[in-house]
């Protein structure tokens, strides 16, 4: 299950994939979702991997869930920490379209 990382122009700039040779790895991933559509995705990767610089707040990522469905998330926070495996980047993302959830958008005429 790869993680596709997009730049501001919506082009794939990096891929994290535990099964692809030469790709960065990720771990401690957790996908949560609620009935109302709100969802989060958290994951970590080595801070010194080639793909790590592309993990920035505001960028979008695309992931598959366990059922094969694609989900688009916006990275909200990226923290660098140090643990037993070395320097790690921990990313927290939210469903990309939830900014408009719970808001009523009224039609307007110009």
C-alpha positions as CSV (number, residue, x, y, z in Angstrom):
1,X,0.0,0.0,0.0
2,X,2.0,3.0,-1.2
3,X,1.7,6.6,-0.1
4,X,1.8,9.0,-3.1
5,X,3.0,12.5,-2.2
6,X,1.8,15.5,-4.4
7,X,3.3,18.9,-4.8
8,X,1.4,22.2,-5.1
9,X,0.8,21.5,-8.8
10,X,-0.9,18.2,-8.0
11,X,2.0,16.2,-9.5
12,X,3.3,13.1,-7.7
13,X,6.8,14.0,-6.5
14,X,7.5,11.1,-4.2
15,X,6.3,7.7,-3.2
16,X,6.7,5.8,0.0
17,X,6.2,2.1,-0.5
18,X,7.4,-0.7,1.8
19,X,7.3,-3.2,-1.1
20,X,9.1,-1.3,-3.8
21,X,12.9,-1.4,-4.0
22,X,14.5,2.0,-3.8
23,X,11.4,3.6,-2.4
24,X,11.2,5.2,1.1
25,X,9.6,3.1,3.8
26,X,6.9,4.2,6.2
27,X,5.7,2.7,9.5
28,X,3.2,3.2,12.4
29,X,0.5,4.2,10.0
30,X,-3.0,4.6,11.3
31,X,-6.1,5.4,9.2
32,X,-9.2,6.5,11.2
33,X,-12.6,7.5,9.8
34,X,-16.0,8.4,11.1
35,X,-19.5,8.1,9.6
36,X,-19.7,11.9,8.9
37,X,-16.8,11.6,6.5
38,X,-14.1,13.1,8.8
39,X,-10.9,11.0,8.7
40,X,-7.3,11.2,9.6
41,X,-4.1,9.4,8.5
42,X,-0.9,9.3,10.5
43,X,2.4,7.7,9.5
44,X,6.1,7.9,10.2
45,X,9.2,7.6,8.0
46,X,12.9,8.0,8.4
47,X,13.8,11.7,8.4
48,X,16.8,11.0,6.3
49,X,15.1,9.1,3.5
50,X,15.1,10.6,0.0
51,X,11.4,11.2,0.1
52,X,11.3,13.0,3.5
53,X,11.9,16.5,2.2
54,X,8.7,16.3,0.1
55,X,6.6,15.8,3.3
56,X,5.4,19.3,4.0
57,X,2.3,20.7,5.7
58,X,-0.3,21.6,3.1
59,X,0.8,18.9,0.6
60,X,-1.6,16.2,-0.3
61,X,-1.1,12.4,-0.1
62,X,-3.1,9.6,-1.6
63,X,-3.4,6.2,0.1
64,X,-5.3,3.0,-0.3
65,X,-7.3,1.6,2.6
66,X,-7.5,-2.1,3.4
67,X,-10.4,-2.5,1.0
68,X,-8.6,-0.9,-2.0
69,X,-10.4,2.4,-1.9
70,X,-8.3,5.5,-2.5
71,X,-8.3,8.4,0.0
72,X,-6.9,11.9,-0.5
73,X,-5.5,13.6,2.6
74,X,-3.9,17.0,3.3
75,X,-0.8,16.9,5.5
76,X,-1.5,19.1,8.6
77,X,1.6,18.7,10.7
78,X,5.0,17.2,10.3
79,X,7.2,16.6,13.4
80,X,10.7,15.4,13.5
81,X,11.6,13.3,16.5
82,X,14.3,10.9,17.6
83,X,13.6,7.4,18.7
84,X,15.4,4.1,18.9
85,X,15.5,3.8,15.1
86,X,17.0,7.3,14.6
87,X,15.5,10.5,13.4
88,X,11.8,10.1,12.3
89,X,9.3,12.3,10.6
90,X,5.8,11.9,11.9
91,X,3.0,13.2,9.6
92,X,-0.6,13.8,10.6
93,X,-3.1,14.4,7.8
94,X,-6.8,15.0,7.4
95,X,-9.3,14.1,4.7
96,X,-8.6,16.7,2.0
97,X,-12.2,17.8,1.5
98,X,-13.3,18.1,5.1
99,X,-12.7,21.8,5.3
100,X,-16.2,22.3,3.8
101,X,-17.9,19.6,5.9
102,X,-20.5,21.0,8.4
103,X,-20.7,24.3,6.4
104,X,-23.7,25.3,4.4
105,X,-22.8,27.0,1.2
106,X,-25.7,29.1,-0.1
107,X,-26.1,29.8,-3.8
108,X,-25.4,33.3,-4.9
109,X,-26.3,35.2,-8.1
110,X,-24.1,37.8,-9.7
